[in-house]
Amino acid sequence: MARRKLSQTQIACIVILWIVLVVYIMMYADLNAFTILSILMSGAIVFIPIYKNTRK
């Protein structure tokens, strides 16, 4: 079963929410290696599917 493509509005909402989350974490959390690694991993989880979706 094929998934539907994401619309530009859906992609924009996902990216904006991810950026807000990262800014919040950077402002209020202790920045250590685990925090930076978590941000990078969440970015991969968010942006790889978006990239694959827009590539098709």
Helices and strands as residue ranges (DSSP letters): H 8-28, H 33-55
